[in-house]
Amino acid sequence: MSALKQYYECTVELVTLLQSNIDRDEKTDQVEKALEKRSELIKDIQGPYSDEEKELGKQLLQLEETLASLLAKEKLEIQKNIKDLKVKKASNTKYVNPYQNLSTDGMFYDKKK
């Protein structure tokens, strides 16, 4: 099997993995492994290409766009969850100890000795 065909199959596998609804930690691990495998396969791709490989390359371009949008969507979802977690943590800290960060705007300093 040619390296281009293996790269195509790995990309298809990655797209289906990103579209699945499995646990996010497991999905992230599998995506990382698949991306590493793809990076190794891309090094093995050499020209000249046959007509079949050129057609496969055209399909790969469309698949790469889909993959990029799915990866961007996954990244945004993770960033949103991290941001929400930070907000919850900050509000929980303020709820537990509301007087920890007192403002010093209204303080007076006695200048008399």
Order of alpha helices (4+ residues) and beta strands (2+ residues): alpha-alpha-alpha
